[in-house]
């Protein structure tokens, strides 16, 4: 077979592809939710309710299930909204994984 028809390509990310970034509207949503959470820390219970609800859903993608687990671990460690924001908004692998399921913060802001 000719390589003209089936060129071999490396599947690894290329350096020219640039760094992965979150969508601006998603980041804004998380910032707004954490601002509301800092103003009313008792709304951490809403996040716990969302975790319970989405954990019971049978057909969630693997990434959503991983985000749920990460939030459960985070809530087991701290209830401080500022610390939670620091972990979720971090520009790292962990921060990106936290931000894969924004529905967990649904209802934190009443807007």
N, C-alpha and C positions, 0 to 999 in steps of 0.2 A: 504494500500500500504506500501511496505517496504521502510525504509529509506536507505537501501543499494542501491536501484535503483534511488532514488531521494534524495540525501543528501541535507540538507538545508545549504546554504552558505550565508554568509554575503557579500553584494555587495559593501560595502564601501572599499576604498583603505586601504590596510594594511600598517603598518609602515615599514615592511620589503621590500615593493615594492620600496622604495626610493623616492627621490624627482624627480619631473618632470623636464626635461631639454630640451632645444632646440637642434636640430641637429647642429653639428659643421659647416657643410657646409652652412647651412642657416644663422647662426650667422656670418660667414665670409662674406657672401653676403651682409648682412646689414651693417657690418663694412666697407666694401669696398665702398658701395653706399654712406654712410655718409661721408667717407673721400673725395670722389669726390664732394659731395654736399658742404662740407666746403670749398673746393678749388674754387668752382663756385656756389655761393649762388643763382644766377639767375636761376638755374635749379630747384628751388622749383616749378616753373611754370610747369615743366614736371610732377611733382607729382600731381599737380592740374588737368592737362589734363588726367592723368591716372585715377584719382578719377572720373572725369566726364564720361570717357569711361566705366569703370567697373560698375559705378552706373546704367548705362543704360542697362546693360546685364540682361535679364529676368530670367535666370536660374543659379543664384549663390547660393551656400550654405549659411545657416544662419550665419556661422562663418565669411564668407567673407563679408557679408553685415554689420556685426558688426564691422569688421576691417575698412571698408570704413567709417562708421560713426565716429569711433574713430579718424581716420586721418583727417576727416573734422573738428571735434572739435579742434584737435591739430593745424591745419592750421589756424583756426579762432583765436586762442590764440596767436600763435607765427609764425614767418617766419625764426627764427634763427636756422640754422642747428645744432648748438651745443646743444641747448635746445631740439630740436626734437630728436637728438641722445640720450640724457639723458632719455627721456621718453620711446623711443622705445626699447632701449637696457637694460632697467631696469630689474633686475632679480626679477620680481614680477608678480602678476596676470595681471596687466595692460600691462606690457611689453610683456608677452606671447600673449595677445590678439592683440596687435599691430602687432606682427610678424606673424600672421596667413595668411596674404596675401602679400607675397613678390613681387608680380607683380606690386604693386603700385609704387615700386622704379625702374621699368623697364625703361631703357633709360637714367637714371641719369649718369651712366658711359658709355662711348662709346666703351668699350672693348668687 
